[in-house]
Amino acid sequence: MNMLLNKSLENKLALWLFYVCNELRVFGEFATINRKIEQIPPNLEDLMGKIFERINSDFRDNIVREVLGFLFCC
């Protein structure tokens, strides 16, 4: 928890911490959770990129692009 709080204090972003906590919630390998925390991007833009990559790998390729395209085209 200290690792997350230190990263959050560096970023000063509650939104960053919210997304990180949600990503850790869906992460299933608790034996390697510290390594996962260490690999968390330090800024919101990179974190969002990693989240979109994970969503694409969890479901199917280009799902994020298709959904965002649908939302913003109309």
Secondary structure as UniProt FT lines:
FT   HELIX           2..11
FT   HELIX           14..26
FT   HELIX           30..32
FT   HELIX           33..38
FT   HELIX           44..58
FT   TURN            61..62
FT   HELIX           63..73
//
